[in-house]
Amino acid sequence: MRIMELKDGIVKLSGFCEATFEFYGEKVDGFIIRINDINYGACLDPDDGYRSYGAFFETNQPCTNTFPSQDVLLKQIDDKGGYDWCEEPRMNRIEISNPETKETILSVGTIWYDSYYPMGRCYFNPEALPINKLKGIL
């Protein structure tokens, strides 16, 4: 899931909106995130009932909700956890967080990514956006 154009550290976030993407002929819901003036999609691939994967990719779809750019912290994480259900799982994910409060804004990726039953996760927490904290909206 590593996005080569993105480097870990502070990036400029200037948009977030809900979106629908097509994977393997199926429509899936997700988000468009505008980072450093490039739109990225975040979603889960179609679930076959047993396994799913988180996806983060560059997209040409427009971001319909933009705002003044703000600094957020981006991390690309590849945790080498264990295989047993009682151990910390292996994870591959992109995480965007508020650099001041450390709250997670977006986390998308796959837990137990190299297992027979990988589980995709896509979590969005708009309350943690720096712009919402600064304006006292939330």
C-alpha positions as CSV (number, residue, x, y, z in Angstrom):
1,M,0.0,0.0,0.0
2,R,3.0,2.3,0.0
3,I,2.3,5.4,-2.0
4,M,5.7,6.4,-3.3
5,E,4.8,10.1,-3.9
6,L,3.9,10.6,-0.3
7,K,6.6,10.8,2.4
8,D,6.0,10.3,6.1
9,G,5.8,13.6,7.9
10,I,3.8,16.8,7.7
11,V,1.6,17.2,4.6
12,K,-0.9,19.7,3.4
13,L,-4.5,18.5,3.7
14,S,-7.1,20.6,1.8
15,G,-10.1,18.4,1.2
16,F,-12.2,15.5,2.3
17,C,-15.4,14.1,0.8
18,E,-17.4,10.9,0.5
19,A,-17.1,9.1,-2.8
20,T,-18.0,5.9,-4.6
21,F,-15.3,3.9,-6.4
22,E,-15.5,0.8,-8.7
23,F,-13.4,-2.3,-7.8
24,Y,-13.7,-5.5,-9.8
25,G,-17.0,-4.3,-11.3
26,E,-18.6,-3.5,-7.9
27,K,-19.3,-0.1,-6.5
28,V,-17.8,0.6,-3.0
29,D,-18.1,3.7,-0.8
30,G,-15.1,5.5,0.6
31,F,-13.5,9.0,0.8
32,I,-11.5,11.3,-1.3
33,I,-8.6,13.0,0.5
34,R,-6.8,16.0,-1.0
35,I,-3.1,15.9,0.1
36,N,-0.5,18.3,-1.4
37,D,-3.0,19.2,-4.1
38,I,-3.4,15.6,-5.3
39,N,-6.6,13.6,-4.7
40,Y,-6.4,10.1,-3.1
41,G,-9.1,7.6,-2.7
42,A,-9.6,5.6,0.5
43,C,-11.9,2.6,0.7
44,L,-12.3,-1.1,1.3
45,D,-12.3,-3.4,-1.7
46,P,-15.5,-5.5,-2.2
47,D,-15.8,-8.0,0.7
48,D,-16.2,-11.6,-0.4
49,G,-17.6,-12.6,3.0
50,Y,-14.3,-13.8,4.3
51,R,-11.6,-11.3,3.4
52,S,-11.2,-7.7,2.5
53,Y,-8.4,-5.2,1.9
54,G,-8.1,-1.5,2.6
55,A,-7.1,0.6,-0.4
56,F,-5.4,4.0,-0.7
57,F,-4.7,5.2,-4.2
58,E,-4.3,8.3,-6.4
59,T,-7.6,9.2,-8.2
60,N,-8.8,11.6,-10.8
61,Q,-12.2,12.0,-9.1
62,P,-12.7,15.5,-7.9
63,C,-12.8,16.4,-4.2
64,T,-16.1,18.2,-3.6
65,N,-15.4,19.5,-0.2
66,T,-12.2,21.6,0.0
67,F,-11.0,24.0,2.7
68,P,-7.8,26.1,3.4
69,S,-4.8,23.7,3.5
70,Q,-3.7,22.6,7.0
71,D,-0.8,20.6,8.3
72,V,-1.5,17.0,9.2
73,L,0.9,14.2,10.0
74,L,1.0,11.3,7.5
75,K,2.5,7.9,8.4
76,Q,2.8,4.8,6.3
77,I,2.8,1.9,8.7
78,D,3.8,-1.7,8.2
79,D,3.6,-3.5,11.6
80,K,5.2,-6.9,11.7
81,G,2.9,-8.3,14.4
82,G,2.1,-12.0,14.8
83,Y,-0.3,-14.5,13.3
84,D,-2.1,-15.7,16.4
85,W,-5.5,-14.0,17.3
86,C,-4.1,-13.1,20.8
87,E,-1.1,-11.3,19.4
88,E,-0.9,-7.8,17.9
89,P,-1.8,-8.3,14.3
90,R,0.3,-7.6,11.2
91,M,-0.9,-4.4,9.7
92,N,-0.2,-2.3,6.6
93,R,-1.9,1.1,6.7
94,I,-1.8,4.8,6.0
95,E,-2.6,7.0,9.0
96,I,-3.3,10.7,9.0
97,S,-3.4,12.4,12.3
98,N,-3.7,15.9,13.9
99,P,-0.1,16.9,14.7
100,E,-1.2,18.9,17.8
101,T,-3.6,16.5,19.5
102,K,-2.3,13.3,18.0
103,E,-5.9,12.2,17.2
104,T,-6.4,9.9,14.2
105,I,-8.2,11.7,11.3
106,L,-8.0,8.8,8.8
107,S,-6.7,5.2,9.0
108,V,-7.0,2.9,6.0
109,G,-5.3,-0.4,5.5
110,T,-5.4,-4.1,6.1
111,I,-5.1,-6.1,9.3
112,W,-3.5,-9.6,9.0
113,Y,-2.7,-8.6,5.4
114,D,-0.7,-11.8,4.7
115,S,-3.2,-14.2,6.4
116,Y,-5.9,-16.3,4.8
117,Y,-8.5,-13.9,6.3
118,P,-7.2,-10.3,5.9
119,M,-9.5,-7.6,7.2
120,G,-9.7,-4.2,5.6
121,R,-10.3,-1.1,7.8
122,C,-11.2,2.4,6.8
123,Y,-11.8,4.8,9.7
124,F,-12.5,8.5,9.3
125,N,-12.8,10.9,12.3
126,P,-13.6,14.5,10.9
127,E,-13.8,15.9,14.5
128,A,-10.0,15.5,14.7
129,L,-9.3,17.8,11.7
130,P,-7.2,20.8,12.8
131,I,-9.5,23.2,11.1
132,N,-12.4,21.9,13.2
133,K,-10.4,22.2,16.4
134,L,-9.2,25.7,15.6
135,K,-12.7,27.1,14.9
136,G,-14.2,25.5,17.9
137,I,-16.8,23.8,15.8
138,L,-16.5,20.5,17.5
